[in-house]
Amino acid sequence: MSNSYAQAVLRTTDVAETLRVAGQLLDLADTGELEVDFEARVSTTRELERLSGVMPNADWWSYGADRHGSSRNGDSPSECLPIIMSRWCMAQEAVAAFLTVVGNVPAMVRWDFSGWPEAPEVGLGPGGTRGAYVTVCVNARDLYLEEPAPDHTVYVHVKQVEAQRAAWLAARVGLEVIGELQMAPL
């Protein structure tokens, strides 16, 4: 497995707008096989309780230097805060519930699918599963959820060698890329 590369295409304070744009991008993609992943940086027991309800059986690990707790070790998450919670392969229908309980928690939703369409205007054939994602980061400016923010960002993921696909995808939904292409977490 290798990393994808992501480029922001929208930054807004409107979560509904991020979901609308994510939906438009997904309409372009081959979503015959679609999975949705959730991740959140949790700091309080109240946040942990809320998110545990929509992320059952989530994996988690301590966040920050010199912290060592994790679900893998059988530790108690409430005793290891702050933590990163992660839940893979959720249903598309779970997105609304997740975003409702997130509140101000830095979090992300990532849609993983079969591939991007052919982009003949930039000389690219259909894209395969590697690098085929859309991510919405809420309350964070980065894909790693390390920069809390009052706004939300939509990213398209592409293969590094097909970086021009990001701008092409953004243009298909009436947007432009924002900032630089960056390596995304696995």
Secondary structure, 3 states (H helix, E strand, C coil): CCCCEEEEEEEECCHHHHHHHHHHHHHHCECCCCEEEEEEEECCHHHHHHHHHHCCCCEEEECCCCCCCECCCCCCHHHCCCEEEEEEEECCCHHHHHHHHHCCCCEEEEEECCECCCEHHHCECCCCCCCCEEEEEEEECCCCCCCEEEEEEEEEEECHHHCHHHHHHHHHCCCCCEEEEEECCC
